[in-house]
């Protein structure tokens, strides 16, 4: 024996102590809602998400794997998507067509 005292010796089976079971307390939901309203607690209900747009996702395997983010107005973005839809081309291809047209027009 190592001479050490086992600190858990008193906790063996059966336990040498017991606890009193806690009495369940019930509170009406309306009382909880009243308390929350009185103390300006925010609701935990999820907010209704507004759809960004009704467009379908555009996922293609084209070899264009670089991300190019540009900030633009809603009108410009909608115009860009409409042009891609009208021409039935992908967004990256529309960008390439626009850049080619600018080069042909002699823009710097």
PyMOL commands that set and color helices and strands:
alter all, ss='L'
color gray80, all
select helices_A, chain A and resi 9-11+29-38+74-87+91-104
alter helices_A, ss='H'
color red, helices_A
deselect
rebuild
show_as cartoon
